Amino acid sequence: MGVFLSHLYHFNYFGLPEGTHRLIDCWGSTGVSIFFVLSGFVLYLNYPFEHCRARTFYVARFARIYPAYFLALLASVPLELSSPTKTHDLVAFFAVLLLVHQYFPLTDGRYNDVGWTLGVEAFFYALFPPIILAFVRDKAWRAILLCIGALVLGWVIRAGASPDSLYFGHRFPPNRLFEFALGIAGAACGLRQMAATPSPHARSLWLGIFAAATLVLLFVPACFSAPDAVILPSYVVSGIAALALILAIARLEHAHFTFSWLASDTAVVAGEISYAFYLYHNLVLRYLSHGLSRFGHPLLSFPAAEQIALAVLALGITIWLSYESFRRFEQPARKFLRHQLSPSQE
């Protein structure tokens, strides 16, 4: 869901009515919030404090995210070099290469723009074993305290930023720590409850939470908040709704409520290629727009029906590219790196 919403966000390359543009713009932010909250939730469940070795964790995370990220970065270089509005310097390239570009406003948005979320995620990963997990351990109240502290930190950062600063209001890594901490708090608080099978009455309640959280994620941030608001930015609202959705799905699955489509072969493949899809979808749209402009046919000059056809074409290319990238590069590279960097090889 998060990847799909982020993909819709980049459909703003096409001519859309103002109301639709605003809604899709917020869906992109919502997709990122789901991604961050789910990351904290899953990592806390998969890496309990007693068994989490820092090196094992970092090797697994590096092998998981970096090969595909690096390939997408290389694919973005021709687009970056062809841009007349950007300064082509090695500092920006190496900042993006090392996933530290999110700490410097001048390198924000360079090369593959969606990579900013990976820079934020790398910040989460760096903190997770030595600081976050060591502090939270298996105490739910500590996870809640971490969440409150991250929320206050975000308030301080946004209060000191200029009102129109997308960087400090939306993309600066410490500012997004709240969503990661929220996922950890949800996992820590719901760990014991997830072990018990809910009653039929509780299942109805969780179905209601699932439906309500979905509606909030789709519509509320677009209507009532802004990404750079100081007190209640849209990603705080969508982050809370994302956690409610994740907990509802977990509880309903435990209650044997069947999301059968999630176990289908198509859904499994979609899950496997979703990361590559996220990295490439904006690049495909940018290459399409750039190529058409070079031949004197800007994307927005096409009639609505032809723009829809081009959007479908871009989607098909992205799916094919994601599948081939996962099968031929990402999956083999991940296995190779884990084998070469595993502590057992020492």
ZIKA-V365484 format. One line per field, one symbol per residue. ss: DSSP state (H for helix, E for strand, - for the rest). psi: psi as a letter, one per 20 degrees, with the letter a starting at -180 (. if undefined). burial: # if it has 24 or more other ideal C-beta (glycine too) atoms within 12 Angstrom, else .. A space follows every 10 residues. Layout:
ss=???
psi=???
burial=???
This chain:
ss=-HHHHHHHHH HHH----HHH HHHHHHHHHH HHHHHHHHHH HHHHHH--HH H--HHHHHHH HHHHHHHHHH HHHHHHHHHH HH-------H HHHHHHH--- HHH-HHH--- ----HHHHHH HHHHHHHHHH HHHHHH---H HHHHHHHHHH HHHHHHHHHH -----HHHHH H-HHHHHHHH HHHHHHHHHH HHHHH----H HHHHHHHHHH HHHHHHHHHH HHHH------ ---HHHHHHH HHHHHHHHHH HHHH-----H HHH-HHHHHH HHHHHHHHHH HHHHHHHHHH HHHH----HH H--HHHHHHH HHHHHHHHHH HHHHHHHHHH HHHHHHHHHH H-HHH-
psi=gggghhghgj iihroqqggg ggghghhghg hgggggghgg ggghhimqgh jopgggghgg gghghgghgg ghghhighgg hipiiqpnqh ggghgghjkj hiiohhjpjq dohiihhhgg hhggghhfgh fghhggckoh hhgggggggh ggggggghhi qqhjohfhih ipghhjhggg hggggggghj ghhiippqrh ghhhghgggg gghggghhhg hhhjrqhjqg gmrhigghgg hggggghggg hhghjkoomh hhiqhghggg hhjhghgghi ghgghggggg ghhhjjmqgi iqrghhhghh ggghgggggg hgghgghigg gghgggghgh iqhii.
burial=########## ####.#.... ..######## ########## #####.#.#. .#....#### ########## #######.## .......... .##.###.## ####..#### ########## #########. .##.##.#.. .##..##.## #..##.##.. #....##### ########## ########## ...#...#.. .....#..## ..##.###.# ##..###### ..######## ########## ##..#..... .........# ..######## ########## .#......#. ......#..# #..##.###. ###.##..## #.##..##.. ......
